[in-house]
Amino acid sequence: MVQKMRMEPLTATELVQLEARMSQEEMLCETYINAASHTVTTELKEVCRQMAARHQKNYQFLCQMLNQHQHPPQGVQ
């Protein structure tokens, strides 16, 4: 049996840190997209695109975690 636990509210410090991390991920994604559009080497373009995708995935994960924390699933106590 899986026991569901109630999440404690995020502190102001944790929210600031989360916001900073989300901003970093967004900036890194944009940086790699820009780099991919300005490089000539096919291999380097692909690496930049992969890195942009990785940082986009990180950003989306952080958004999901924040959303779940703010709106926990029904039945969680």
mmJSON file of the N, C-alpha and C atoms, coordinates in Angstrom:
{"data_MODEL":{"atom_site":{
"group_PDB":["ATOM","ATOM","ATOM","ATOM","ATOM","ATOM","ATOM","ATOM","ATOM","ATOM","ATOM","ATOM","ATOM","ATOM","ATOM","ATOM","ATOM","ATOM","ATOM","ATOM","ATOM","ATOM","ATOM","ATOM","ATOM","ATOM","ATOM","ATOM","ATOM","ATOM","ATOM","ATOM","ATOM","ATOM","ATOM","ATOM","ATOM","ATOM","ATOM","ATOM","ATOM","ATOM","ATOM","ATOM","ATOM","ATOM","ATOM","ATOM","ATOM","ATOM","ATOM","ATOM","ATOM","ATOM","ATOM","ATOM","ATOM","ATOM","ATOM","ATOM","ATOM","ATOM","ATOM","ATOM","ATOM","ATOM","ATOM","ATOM","ATOM","ATOM","ATOM","ATOM","ATOM","ATOM","ATOM","ATOM","ATOM","ATOM","ATOM","ATOM","ATOM","ATOM","ATOM","ATOM","ATOM","ATOM","ATOM","ATOM","ATOM","ATOM","ATOM","ATOM","ATOM","ATOM","ATOM","ATOM","ATOM","ATOM","ATOM","ATOM","ATOM","ATOM","ATOM","ATOM","ATOM","ATOM","ATOM","ATOM","ATOM","ATOM","ATOM","ATOM","ATOM","ATOM","ATOM","ATOM","ATOM","ATOM","ATOM","ATOM","ATOM","ATOM","ATOM","ATOM","ATOM","ATOM","ATOM","ATOM","ATOM","ATOM","ATOM","ATOM","ATOM","ATOM","ATOM","ATOM","ATOM","ATOM","ATOM","ATOM","ATOM","ATOM","ATOM","ATOM","ATOM","ATOM","ATOM","ATOM","ATOM","ATOM","ATOM","ATOM","ATOM","ATOM","ATOM","ATOM","ATOM","ATOM","ATOM","ATOM","ATOM","ATOM","ATOM","ATOM","ATOM","ATOM","ATOM","ATOM","ATOM","ATOM","ATOM","ATOM","ATOM","ATOM","ATOM","ATOM","ATOM","ATOM","ATOM","ATOM","ATOM","ATOM","ATOM","ATOM","ATOM","ATOM","ATOM","ATOM","ATOM","ATOM","ATOM","ATOM","ATOM","ATOM","ATOM","ATOM","ATOM","ATOM","ATOM","ATOM","ATOM","ATOM","ATOM","ATOM","ATOM","ATOM","ATOM","ATOM","ATOM","ATOM","ATOM","ATOM","ATOM","ATOM","ATOM","ATOM","ATOM","ATOM","ATOM","ATOM","ATOM","ATOM","ATOM","ATOM","ATOM","ATOM","ATOM","ATOM","ATOM","ATOM","ATOM"],
"id":[1,2,3,4,5,6,7,8,9,10,11,12,13,14,15,16,17,18,19,20,21,22,23,24,25,26,27,28,29,30,31,32,33,34,35,36,37,38,39,40,41,42,43,44,45,46,47,48,49,50,51,52,53,54,55,56,57,58,59,60,61,62,63,64,65,66,67,68,69,70,71,72,73,74,75,76,77,78,79,80,81,82,83,84,85,86,87,88,89,90,91,92,93,94,95,96,97,98,99,100,101,102,103,104,105,106,107,108,109,110,111,112,113,114,115,116,117,118,119,120,121,122,123,124,125,126,127,128,129,130,131,132,133,134,135,136,137,138,139,140,141,142,143,144,145,146,147,148,149,150,151,152,153,154,155,156,157,158,159,160,161,162,163,164,165,166,167,168,169,170,171,172,173,174,175,176,177,178,179,180,181,182,183,184,185,186,187,188,189,190,191,192,193,194,195,196,197,198,199,200,201,202,203,204,205,206,207,208,209,210,211,212,213,214,215,216,217,218,219,220,221,222,223,224,225,226,227,228,229,230,231],
"type_symbol":["N","C","C","N","C","C","N","C","C","N","C","C","N","C","C","N","C","C","N","C","C","N","C","C","N","C","C","N","C","C","N","C","C","N","C","C","N","C","C","N","C","C","N","C","C","N","C","C","N","C","C","N","C","C","N","C","C","N","C","C","N","C","C","N","C","C","N","C","C","N","C","C","N","C","C","N","C","C","N","C","C","N","C","C","N","C","C","N","C","C","N","C","C","N","C","C","N","C","C","N","C","C","N","C","C","N","C","C","N","C","C","N","C","C","N","C","C","N","C","C","N","C","C","N","C","C","N","C","C","N","C","C","N","C","C","N","C","C","N","C","C","N","C","C","N","C","C","N","C","C","N","C","C","N","C","C","N","C","C","N","C","C","N","C","C","N","C","C","N","C","C","N","C","C","N","C","C","N","C","C","N","C","C","N","C","C","N","C","C","N","C","C","N","C","C","N","C","C","N","C","C","N","C","C","N","C","C","N","C","C","N","C","C","N","C","C","N","C","C","N","C","C","N","C","C","N","C","C","N","C","C"],
"label_atom_id":["N","CA","C","N","CA","C","N","CA","C","N","CA","C","N","CA","C","N","CA","C","N","CA","C","N","CA","C","N","CA","C","N","CA","C","N","CA","C","N","CA","C","N","CA","C","N","CA","C","N","CA","C","N","CA","C","N","CA","C","N","CA","C","N","CA","C","N","CA","C","N","CA","C","N","CA","C","N","CA","C","N","CA","C","N","CA","C","N","CA","C","N","CA","C","N","CA","C","N","CA","C","N","CA","C","N","CA","C","N","CA","C","N","CA","C","N","CA","C","N","CA","C","N","CA","C","N","CA","C","N","CA","C","N","CA","C","N","CA","C","N","CA","C","N","CA","C","N","CA","C","N","CA","C","N","CA","C","N","CA","C","N","CA","C","N","CA","C","N","CA","C","N","CA","C","N","CA","C","N","CA","C","N","CA","C","N","CA","C","N","CA","C","N","CA","C","N","CA","C","N","CA","C","N","CA","C","N","CA","C","N","CA","C","N","CA","C","N","CA","C","N","CA","C","N","CA","C","N","CA","C","N","CA","C","N","CA","C","N","CA","C","N","CA","C","N","CA","C","N","CA","C","N","CA","C","N","CA","C","N","CA","C","N","CA","C","N","CA","C"],
"label_alt_id":[null,null,null,null,null,null,null,null,null,null,null,null,null,null,null,null,null,null,null,null,null,null,null,null,null,null,null,null,null,null,null,null,null,null,null,null,null,null,null,null,null,null,null,null,null,null,null,null,null,null,null,null,null,null,null,null,null,null,null,null,null,null,null,null,null,null,null,null,null,null,null,null,null,null,null,null,null,null,null,null,null,null,null,null,null,null,null,null,null,null,null,null,null,null,null,null,null,null,null,null,null,null,null,null,null,null,null,null,null,null,null,null,null,null,null,null,null,null,null,null,null,null,null,null,null,null,null,null,null,null,null,null,null,null,null,null,null,null,null,null,null,null,null,null,null,null,null,null,null,null,null,null,null,null,null,null,null,null,null,null,null,null,null,null,null,null,null,null,null,null,null,null,null,null,null,null,null,null,null,null,null,null,null,null,null,null,null,null,null,null,null,null,null,null,null,null,null,null,null,null,null,null,null,null,null,null,null,null,null,null,null,null,null,null,null,null,null,null,null,null,null,null,null,null,null,null,null,null,null,null,null],
"label_comp_id":["MET","MET","MET","VAL","VAL","VAL","GLN","GLN","GLN","LYS","LYS","LYS","MET","MET","MET","ARG","ARG","ARG","MET","MET","MET","GLU","GLU","GLU","PRO","PRO","PRO","LEU","LEU","LEU","THR","THR","THR","ALA","ALA","ALA","THR","THR","THR","GLU","GLU","GLU","LEU","LEU","LEU","VAL","VAL","VAL","GLN","GLN","GLN","LEU","LEU","LEU","GLU","GLU","GLU","ALA","ALA","ALA","ARG","ARG","ARG","MET","MET","MET","SER","SER","SER","GLN","GLN","GLN","GLU","GLU","GLU","GLU","GLU","GLU","MET","MET","MET","LEU","LEU","LEU","CYS","CYS","CYS","GLU","GLU","GLU","THR","THR","THR","TYR","TYR","TYR","ILE","ILE","ILE","ASN","ASN","ASN","ALA","ALA","ALA","ALA","ALA","ALA","SER","SER","SER","HIS","HIS","HIS","THR","THR","THR","VAL","VAL","VAL","THR","THR","THR","THR","THR","THR","GLU","GLU","GLU","LEU","LEU","LEU","LYS","LYS","LYS","GLU","GLU","GLU","VAL","VAL","VAL","CYS","CYS","CYS","ARG","ARG","ARG","GLN","GLN","GLN","MET","MET","MET","ALA","ALA","ALA","ALA","ALA","ALA","ARG","ARG","ARG","HIS","HIS","HIS","GLN","GLN","GLN","LYS","LYS","LYS","ASN","ASN","ASN","TYR","TYR","TYR","GLN","GLN","GLN","PHE","PHE","PHE","LEU","LEU","LEU","CYS","CYS","CYS","GLN","GLN","GLN","MET","MET","MET","LEU","LEU","LEU","ASN","ASN","ASN","GLN","GLN","GLN","HIS","HIS","HIS","GLN","GLN","GLN","HIS","HIS","HIS","PRO","PRO","PRO","PRO","PRO","PRO","GLN","GLN","GLN","GLY","GLY","GLY","VAL","VAL","VAL","GLN","GLN","GLN"],
"label_asym_id":["A","A","A","A","A","A","A","A","A","A","A","A","A","A","A","A","A","A","A","A","A","A","A","A","A","A","A","A","A","A","A","A","A","A","A","A","A","A","A","A","A","A","A","A","A","A","A","A","A","A","A","A","A","A","A","A","A","A","A","A","A","A","A","A","A","A","A","A","A","A","A","A","A","A","A","A","A","A","A","A","A","A","A","A","A","A","A","A","A","A","A","A","A","A","A","A","A","A","A","A","A","A","A","A","A","A","A","A","A","A","A","A","A","A","A","A","A","A","A","A","A","A","A","A","A","A","A","A","A","A","A","A","A","A","A","A","A","A","A","A","A","A","A","A","A","A","A","A","A","A","A","A","A","A","A","A","A","A","A","A","A","A","A","A","A","A","A","A","A","A","A","A","A","A","A","A","A","A","A","A","A","A","A","A","A","A","A","A","A","A","A","A","A","A","A","A","A","A","A","A","A","A","A","A","A","A","A","A","A","A","A","A","A","A","A","A","A","A","A","A","A","A","A","A","A","A","A","A","A","A","A"],
"label_entity_id":["1","1","1","1","1","1","1","1","1","1","1","1","1","1","1","1","1","1","1","1","1","1","1","1","1","1","1","1","1","1","1","1","1","1","1","1","1","1","1","1","1","1","1","1","1","1","1","1","1","1","1","1","1","1","1","1","1","1","1","1","1","1","1","1","1","1","1","1","1","1","1","1","1","1","1","1","1","1","1","1","1","1","1","1","1","1","1","1","1","1","1","1","1","1","1","1","1","1","1","1","1","1","1","1","1","1","1","1","1","1","1","1","1","1","1","1","1","1","1","1","1","1","1","1","1","1","1","1","1","1","1","1","1","1","1","1","1","1","1","1","1","1","1","1","1","1","1","1","1","1","1","1","1","1","1","1","1","1","1","1","1","1","1","1","1","1","1","1","1","1","1","1","1","1","1","1","1","1","1","1","1","1","1","1","1","1","1","1","1","1","1","1","1","1","1","1","1","1","1","1","1","1","1","1","1","1","1","1","1","1","1","1","1","1","1","1","1","1","1","1","1","1","1","1","1","1","1","1","1","1","1"],
"label_seq_id":[1,1,1,2,2,2,3,3,3,4,4,4,5,5,5,6,6,6,7,7,7,8,8,8,9,9,9,10,10,10,11,11,11,12,12,12,13,13,13,14,14,14,15,15,15,16,16,16,17,17,17,18,18,18,19,19,19,20,20,20,21,21,21,22,22,22,23,23,23,24,24,24,25,25,25,26,26,26,27,27,27,28,28,28,29,29,29,30,30,30,31,31,31,32,32,32,33,33,33,34,34,34,35,35,35,36,36,36,37,37,37,38,38,38,39,39,39,40,40,40,41,41,41,42,42,42,43,43,43,44,44,44,45,45,45,46,46,46,47,47,47,48,48,48,49,49,49,50,50,50,51,51,51,52,52,52,53,53,53,54,54,54,55,55,55,56,56,56,57,57,57,58,58,58,59,59,59,60,60,60,61,61,61,62,62,62,63,63,63,64,64,64,65,65,65,66,66,66,67,67,67,68,68,68,69,69,69,70,70,70,71,71,71,72,72,72,73,73,73,74,74,74,75,75,75,76,76,76,77,77,77],
"pdbx_PDB_ins_code":[null,null,null,null,null,null,null,null,null,null,null,null,null,null,null,null,null,null,null,null,null,null,null,null,null,null,null,null,null,null,null,null,null,null,null,null,null,null,null,null,null,null,null,null,null,null,null,null,null,null,null,null,null,null,null,null,null,null,null,null,null,null,null,null,null,null,null,null,null,null,null,null,null,null,null,null,null,null,null,null,null,null,null,null,null,null,null,null,null,null,null,null,null,null,null,null,null,null,null,null,null,null,null,null,null,null,null,null,null,null,null,null,null,null,null,null,null,null,null,null,null,null,null,null,null,null,null,null,null,null,null,null,null,null,null,null,null,null,null,null,null,null,null,null,null,null,null,null,null,null,null,null,null,null,null,null,null,null,null,null,null,null,null,null,null,null,null,null,null,null,null,null,null,null,null,null,null,null,null,null,null,null,null,null,null,null,null,null,null,null,null,null,null,null,null,null,null,null,null,null,null,null,null,null,null,null,null,null,null,null,null,null,null,null,null,null,null,null,null,null,null,null,null,null,null,null,null,null,null,null,null],
"Cartn_x":[0.838,0.0,0.887,0.585,1.324,0.66,1.449,0.917,1.156,0.089,0.203,0.461,1.415,1.746,1.359,0.961,0.629,1.919,1.986,3.165,3.036,4.143,4.182,4.275,3.717,3.824,5.283,5.572,6.919,7.141,8.347,8.69,8.969,9.025,9.334,10.707,11.66,13.011,12.979,12.241,12.144,11.479,10.471,9.813,10.769,11.578,12.568,13.59,14.049,15.02,14.422,13.173,12.506,12.335,11.939,11.792,13.132,14.199,15.529,15.931,15.681,16.045,15.24,13.956,13.121,13.617,14.009,14.545,15.838,16.686,17.94,17.666,16.743,16.428,15.875,15.015,14.438,15.529,16.428,17.52,18.462,18.779,19.668,19.03,17.746,17.036,17.132,16.849,16.918,18.345,19.317,20.722,21.11,20.728,21.077,20.312,19.081,18.334,19.024,19.429,20.139,21.462,22.197,23.474,23.268,22.226,21.952,21.661,21.008,20.674,21.87,22.928,24.084,25.309,25.225,26.39,26.244,27.37,27.38,27.505,28.22,28.492,27.228,26.909,25.706,25.732,26.883,27.0,26.777,27.332,27.184,25.741,25.093,23.676,22.853,23.134,22.382,22.618,23.857,24.168,23.421,23.426,22.719,21.221,20.66,19.227,18.918,19.794,19.594,19.667,20.617,20.748,19.536,19.048,17.851,16.663,16.526,15.431,15.559,16.772,17.005,16.585,16.973,16.629,15.133,14.515,13.058,12.356,12.857,12.289,12.455,13.611,13.84,12.853,12.652,11.726,10.306,9.89,8.55,8.391,9.433,9.4,9.216,9.969,9.842,8.439,7.87,6.497,5.503,5.688,4.802,4.9,6.127,6.326,5.676,5.826,5.219,3.704,3.167,1.72,1.185,1.872,1.444,1.518,2.507,2.66,1.527,1.175,0.124,-1.257,-1.416,-2.703,-2.503,-2.333,-2.08,-3.267,-2.999,-4.07,-5.098,-6.338,-7.41,-7.1,-7.444,-7.219,-5.894,-5.022,-3.721,-3.904,-3.453,-3.607,-2.289],
"Cartn_y":[-1.176,0.0,1.244,2.162,3.41,4.433,5.005,6.015,7.385,8.159,9.502,10.46,11.362,12.317,13.724,14.51,15.9,16.707,17.582,18.416,19.655,20.021,21.256,22.433,23.571,24.748,25.142,25.649,26.138,27.428,27.576,28.802,29.904,31.134,32.253,32.056,31.566,31.315,30.244,29.177,28.101,28.607,29.449,30.01,30.899,31.69,32.537,31.668,30.614,29.71,28.998,28.577,27.907,28.858,30.089,31.084,31.347,31.432,31.657,30.486,29.271,28.078,28.025,28.358,28.352,29.401,30.558,31.602,31.144,30.462,29.946,28.937,28.03,27.01,27.657,28.646,29.345,30.072,30.748,31.478,30.513,29.388,28.412,27.834,27.57,27.054,28.063,29.327,30.375,30.54,30.427,30.566,29.475,28.232,27.127,27.2,27.658,27.834,28.881,29.982,31.04,30.528,29.783,29.233,28.293,27.476,26.544,27.29,28.439,29.189,29.948,30.12,30.883,30.034,28.75,27.902,27.252,26.953,26.387,24.868,24.366,22.937,22.155,21.173,20.368,19.67,19.119,18.401,19.341,20.538,21.506,22.006,22.194,22.573,21.527,20.257,19.177,19.162,19.351,19.39,20.55,21.71,22.872,22.61,21.985,21.657,20.665,19.688,18.714,19.388,20.288,20.999,21.898,22.558,23.388,22.529,21.363,20.456,19.981,19.711,19.27,20.365,21.599,22.696,23.018,22.846,23.017,21.956,20.737,19.652,19.943,20.445,20.807,21.883,22.89,23.982,23.441,22.586,22.005,21.155,20.423,19.61,20.5,21.595,22.518,23.123,23.438,23.956,22.921,21.676,20.603,20.43,20.453,20.291,21.444,22.646,23.81,23.687,23.295,23.147,22.06,20.937,19.859,20.297,21.1,21.563,22.536,23.386,24.361,23.73,22.667,21.999,20.486,19.983,18.549,17.72,16.487,15.597,15.376,15.15,14.886,13.64,13.661,12.498,12.487,13.441,13.492,14.199,13.553,14.13,14.193],
"Cartn_z":[0.0,0.0,0.0,-0.881,-0.977,-0.073,0.834,1.735,1.121,1.002,0.456,1.604,1.397,2.44,1.995,2.961,2.709,2.59,1.602,1.416,2.286,2.894,3.675,2.701,3.078,2.2,1.995,0.818,0.544,1.329,1.82,2.53,1.504,1.962,1.072,0.434,1.218,0.7,-0.384,-0.158,-1.15,-2.432,-2.304,-3.484,-4.282,-3.588,-4.27,-4.99,-4.328,-4.944,-6.157,-6.045,-7.153,-8.333,-8.048,-9.101,-9.798,-9.014,-9.59,-10.473,-10.018,-10.8,-12.091,-12.011,-13.211,-14.207,-13.714,-14.588,-15.252,-14.486,-15.045,-16.153,-15.911,-16.923,-18.183,-18.01,-19.163,-19.957,-19.246,-19.891,-20.628,-19.995,-20.643,-21.901,-21.846,-23.02,-24.167,-23.866,-24.891,-25.428,-24.545,-24.951,-25.939,-25.647,-26.548,-27.865,-27.825,-29.078,-29.941,-29.316,-30.036,-30.594,-29.789,-30.242,-31.426,-31.375,-32.476,-33.771,-33.649,-34.867,-35.441,-34.646,-35.112,-35.422,-35.207,-35.492,-36.867,-37.467,-38.812,-38.766,-37.79,-37.685,-37.338,-38.152,-37.942,-36.588,-36.244,-34.974,-33.784,-33.866,-32.785,-32.692,-33.844,-33.853,-33.094,-33.356,-32.72,-31.213,-30.795,-29.36,-28.703,-29.34,-28.785,-28.692,-29.704,-29.676,-28.556,-28.38,-27.294,-25.927,-25.771,-24.496,-24.255,-25.297,-25.162,-24.735,-25.342,-24.984,-23.54,-23.105,-21.725,-20.737,-21.028,-20.115,-20.162,-21.314,-21.412,-20.572,-20.63,-19.834,-18.338,-17.941,-16.545,-16.099,-16.952,-16.643,-16.468,-17.376,-17.289,-16.035,-15.665,-14.45,-13.22,-13.163,-12.037,-11.976,-13.126,-13.172,-12.651,-13.049,-12.571,-11.062,-10.554,-9.116,-8.346,-8.849,-8.208,-8.241,-9.376,-9.519,-8.591,-8.509,-7.613,-6.162,-5.856,-4.476,-4.134,-5.076,-4.821,-4.857,-5.65,-5.809,-5.666,-4.42,-4.254,-4.747,-5.184,-5.657,-4.548,-4.945,-3.99,-3.182,-1.919,-1.067,-0.362,-0.653,0.011,1.334,2.376,3.716,4.42],
"occupancy":[1.0,1.0,1.0,1.0,1.0,1.0,1.0,1.0,1.0,1.0,1.0,1.0,1.0,1.0,1.0,1.0,1.0,1.0,1.0,1.0,1.0,1.0,1.0,1.0,1.0,1.0,1.0,1.0,1.0,1.0,1.0,1.0,1.0,1.0,1.0,1.0,1.0,1.0,1.0,1.0,1.0,1.0,1.0,1.0,1.0,1.0,1.0,1.0,1.0,1.0,1.0,1.0,1.0,1.0,1.0,1.0,1.0,1.0,1.0,1.0,1.0,1.0,1.0,1.0,1.0,1.0,1.0,1.0,1.0,1.0,1.0,1.0,1.0,1.0,1.0,1.0,1.0,1.0,1.0,1.0,1.0,1.0,1.0,1.0,1.0,1.0,1.0,1.0,1.0,1.0,1.0,1.0,1.0,1.0,1.0,1.0,1.0,1.0,1.0,1.0,1.0,1.0,1.0,1.0,1.0,1.0,1.0,1.0,1.0,1.0,1.0,1.0,1.0,1.0,1.0,1.0,1.0,1.0,1.0,1.0,1.0,1.0,1.0,1.0,1.0,1.0,1.0,1.0,1.0,1.0,1.0,1.0,1.0,1.0,1.0,1.0,1.0,1.0,1.0,1.0,1.0,1.0,1.0,1.0,1.0,1.0,1.0,1.0,1.0,1.0,1.0,1.0,1.0,1.0,1.0,1.0,1.0,1.0,1.0,1.0,1.0,1.0,1.0,1.0,1.0,1.0,1.0,1.0,1.0,1.0,1.0,1.0,1.0,1.0,1.0,1.0,1.0,1.0,1.0,1.0,1.0,1.0,1.0,1.0,1.0,1.0,1.0,1.0,1.0,1.0,1.0,1.0,1.0,1.0,1.0,1.0,1.0,1.0,1.0,1.0,1.0,1.0,1.0,1.0,1.0,1.0,1.0,1.0,1.0,1.0,1.0,1.0,1.0,1.0,1.0,1.0,1.0,1.0,1.0,1.0,1.0,1.0,1.0,1.0,1.0,1.0,1.0,1.0,1.0,1.0,1.0],
"B_iso_or_equiv":[0.0,0.0,0.0,0.0,0.0,0.0,0.0,0.0,0.0,0.0,0.0,0.0,0.0,0.0,0.0,0.0,0.0,0.0,0.0,0.0,0.0,0.0,0.0,0.0,0.0,0.0,0.0,0.0,0.0,0.0,0.0,0.0,0.0,0.0,0.0,0.0,0.0,0.0,0.0,0.0,0.0,0.0,0.0,0.0,0.0,0.0,0.0,0.0,0.0,0.0,0.0,0.0,0.0,0.0,0.0,0.0,0.0,0.0,0.0,0.0,0.0,0.0,0.0,0.0,0.0,0.0,0.0,0.0,0.0,0.0,0.0,0.0,0.0,0.0,0.0,0.0,0.0,0.0,0.0,0.0,0.0,0.0,0.0,0.0,0.0,0.0,0.0,0.0,0.0,0.0,0.0,0.0,0.0,0.0,0.0,0.0,0.0,0.0,0.0,0.0,0.0,0.0,0.0,0.0,0.0,0.0,0.0,0.0,0.0,0.0,0.0,0.0,0.0,0.0,0.0,0.0,0.0,0.0,0.0,0.0,0.0,0.0,0.0,0.0,0.0,0.0,0.0,0.0,0.0,0.0,0.0,0.0,0.0,0.0,0.0,0.0,0.0,0.0,0.0,0.0,0.0,0.0,0.0,0.0,0.0,0.0,0.0,0.0,0.0,0.0,0.0,0.0,0.0,0.0,0.0,0.0,0.0,0.0,0.0,0.0,0.0,0.0,0.0,0.0,0.0,0.0,0.0,0.0,0.0,0.0,0.0,0.0,0.0,0.0,0.0,0.0,0.0,0.0,0.0,0.0,0.0,0.0,0.0,0.0,0.0,0.0,0.0,0.0,0.0,0.0,0.0,0.0,0.0,0.0,0.0,0.0,0.0,0.0,0.0,0.0,0.0,0.0,0.0,0.0,0.0,0.0,0.0,0.0,0.0,0.0,0.0,0.0,0.0,0.0,0.0,0.0,0.0,0.0,0.0,0.0,0.0,0.0,0.0,0.0,0.0,0.0,0.0,0.0,0.0,0.0,0.0],
"pdbx_formal_charge":[null,null,null,null,null,null,null,null,null,null,null,null,null,null,null,null,null,null,null,null,null,null,null,null,null,null,null,null,null,null,null,null,null,null,null,null,null,null,null,null,null,null,null,null,null,null,null,null,null,null,null,null,null,null,null,null,null,null,null,null,null,null,null,null,null,null,null,null,null,null,null,null,null,null,null,null,null,null,null,null,null,null,null,null,null,null,null,null,null,null,null,null,null,null,null,null,null,null,null,null,null,null,null,null,null,null,null,null,null,null,null,null,null,null,null,null,null,null,null,null,null,null,null,null,null,null,null,null,null,null,null,null,null,null,null,null,null,null,null,null,null,null,null,null,null,null,null,null,null,null,null,null,null,null,null,null,null,null,null,null,null,null,null,null,null,null,null,null,null,null,null,null,null,null,null,null,null,null,null,null,null,null,null,null,null,null,null,null,null,null,null,null,null,null,null,null,null,null,null,null,null,null,null,null,null,null,null,null,null,null,null,null,null,null,null,null,null,null,null,null,null,null,null,null,null,null,null,null,null,null,null],
"auth_seq_id":[1,1,1,2,2,2,3,3,3,4,4,4,5,5,5,6,6,6,7,7,7,8,8,8,9,9,9,10,10,10,11,11,11,12,12,12,13,13,13,14,14,14,15,15,15,16,16,16,17,17,17,18,18,18,19,19,19,20,20,20,21,21,21,22,22,22,23,23,23,24,24,24,25,25,25,26,26,26,27,27,27,28,28,28,29,29,29,30,30,30,31,31,31,32,32,32,33,33,33,34,34,34,35,35,35,36,36,36,37,37,37,38,38,38,39,39,39,40,40,40,41,41,41,42,42,42,43,43,43,44,44,44,45,45,45,46,46,46,47,47,47,48,48,48,49,49,49,50,50,50,51,51,51,52,52,52,53,53,53,54,54,54,55,55,55,56,56,56,57,57,57,58,58,58,59,59,59,60,60,60,61,61,61,62,62,62,63,63,63,64,64,64,65,65,65,66,66,66,67,67,67,68,68,68,69,69,69,70,70,70,71,71,71,72,72,72,73,73,73,74,74,74,75,75,75,76,76,76,77,77,77],
"auth_comp_id":["MET","MET","MET","VAL","VAL","VAL","GLN","GLN","GLN","LYS","LYS","LYS","MET","MET","MET","ARG","ARG","ARG","MET","MET","MET","GLU","GLU","GLU","PRO","PRO","PRO","LEU","LEU","LEU","THR","THR","THR","ALA","ALA","ALA","THR","THR","THR","GLU","GLU","GLU","LEU","LEU","LEU","VAL","VAL","VAL","GLN","GLN","GLN","LEU","LEU","LEU","GLU","GLU","GLU","ALA","ALA","ALA","ARG","ARG","ARG","MET","MET","MET","SER","SER","SER","GLN","GLN","GLN","GLU","GLU","GLU","GLU","GLU","GLU","MET","MET","MET","LEU","LEU","LEU","CYS","CYS","CYS","GLU","GLU","GLU","THR","THR","THR","TYR","TYR","TYR","ILE","ILE","ILE","ASN","ASN","ASN","ALA","ALA","ALA","ALA","ALA","ALA","SER","SER","SER","HIS","HIS","HIS","THR","THR","THR","VAL","VAL","VAL","THR","THR","THR","THR","THR","THR","GLU","GLU","GLU","LEU","LEU","LEU","LYS","LYS","LYS","GLU","GLU","GLU","VAL","VAL","VAL","CYS","CYS","CYS","ARG","ARG","ARG","GLN","GLN","GLN","MET","MET","MET","ALA","ALA","ALA","ALA","ALA","ALA","ARG","ARG","ARG","HIS","HIS","HIS","GLN","GLN","GLN","LYS","LYS","LYS","ASN","ASN","ASN","TYR","TYR","TYR","GLN","GLN","GLN","PHE","PHE","PHE","LEU","LEU","LEU","CYS","CYS","CYS","GLN","GLN","GLN","MET","MET","MET","LEU","LEU","LEU","ASN","ASN","ASN","GLN","GLN","GLN","HIS","HIS","HIS","GLN","GLN","GLN","HIS","HIS","HIS","PRO","PRO","PRO","PRO","PRO","PRO","GLN","GLN","GLN","GLY","GLY","GLY","VAL","VAL","VAL","GLN","GLN","GLN"],
"auth_asym_id":["A","A","A","A","A","A","A","A","A","A","A","A","A","A","A","A","A","A","A","A","A","A","A","A","A","A","A","A","A","A","A","A","A","A","A","A","A","A","A","A","A","A","A","A","A","A","A","A","A","A","A","A","A","A","A","A","A","A","A","A","A","A","A","A","A","A","A","A","A","A","A","A","A","A","A","A","A","A","A","A","A","A","A","A","A","A","A","A","A","A","A","A","A","A","A","A","A","A","A","A","A","A","A","A","A","A","A","A","A","A","A","A","A","A","A","A","A","A","A","A","A","A","A","A","A","A","A","A","A","A","A","A","A","A","A","A","A","A","A","A","A","A","A","A","A","A","A","A","A","A","A","A","A","A","A","A","A","A","A","A","A","A","A","A","A","A","A","A","A","A","A","A","A","A","A","A","A","A","A","A","A","A","A","A","A","A","A","A","A","A","A","A","A","A","A","A","A","A","A","A","A","A","A","A","A","A","A","A","A","A","A","A","A","A","A","A","A","A","A","A","A","A","A","A","A","A","A","A","A","A","A"],
"auth_atom_id":["N","CA","C","N","CA","C","N","CA","C","N","CA","C","N","CA","C","N","CA","C","N","CA","C","N","CA","C","N","CA","C","N","CA","C","N","CA","C","N","CA","C","N","CA","C","N","CA","C","N","CA","C","N","CA","C","N","CA","C","N","CA","C","N","CA","C","N","CA","C","N","CA","C","N","CA","C","N","CA","C","N","CA","C","N","CA","C","N","CA","C","N","CA","C","N","CA","C","N","CA","C","N","CA","C","N","CA","C","N","CA","C","N","CA","C","N","CA","C","N","CA","C","N","CA","C","N","CA","C","N","CA","C","N","CA","C","N","CA","C","N","CA","C","N","CA","C","N","CA","C","N","CA","C","N","CA","C","N","CA","C","N","CA","C","N","CA","C","N","CA","C","N","CA","C","N","CA","C","N","CA","C","N","CA","C","N","CA","C","N","CA","C","N","CA","C","N","CA","C","N","CA","C","N","CA","C","N","CA","C","N","CA","C","N","CA","C","N","CA","C","N","CA","C","N","CA","C","N","CA","C","N","CA","C","N","CA","C","N","CA","C","N","CA","C","N","CA","C","N","CA","C","N","CA","C","N","CA","C","N","CA","C","N","CA","C","N","CA","C"],
"pdbx_PDB_model_num":[1,1,1,1,1,1,1,1,1,1,1,1,1,1,1,1,1,1,1,1,1,1,1,1,1,1,1,1,1,1,1,1,1,1,1,1,1,1,1,1,1,1,1,1,1,1,1,1,1,1,1,1,1,1,1,1,1,1,1,1,1,1,1,1,1,1,1,1,1,1,1,1,1,1,1,1,1,1,1,1,1,1,1,1,1,1,1,1,1,1,1,1,1,1,1,1,1,1,1,1,1,1,1,1,1,1,1,1,1,1,1,1,1,1,1,1,1,1,1,1,1,1,1,1,1,1,1,1,1,1,1,1,1,1,1,1,1,1,1,1,1,1,1,1,1,1,1,1,1,1,1,1,1,1,1,1,1,1,1,1,1,1,1,1,1,1,1,1,1,1,1,1,1,1,1,1,1,1,1,1,1,1,1,1,1,1,1,1,1,1,1,1,1,1,1,1,1,1,1,1,1,1,1,1,1,1,1,1,1,1,1,1,1,1,1,1,1,1,1,1,1,1,1,1,1,1,1,1,1,1,1]
}}}
